[in-house]
């Protein structure tokens, strides 16, 4: 599986979908190239329909995870759950 992004959504439908769903950070990869390519074929290359389906898949992934993260430094404490990410 691979993950690529050219930072030019006009260069490919895959990059346009990746940009629309916010999966542009190589350090926080959400969907593989092959998954986007497959979904594009299901919707005959329609970028916005593909992006909608991919975004739903990403949300479902985070909704199914119950793990939360928390960090503390001195008296400051921050926490976030995957459910929070799914809501956003």
Secondary structure by P-SEA (a helix, b strand, c coil): ccccccccccccaaaaaaaaacccccccccccaaaaaaaaaaacccaaaaaaaaaaaaaaaaaaccbbbbbbcccbbbbbcaaaaaac
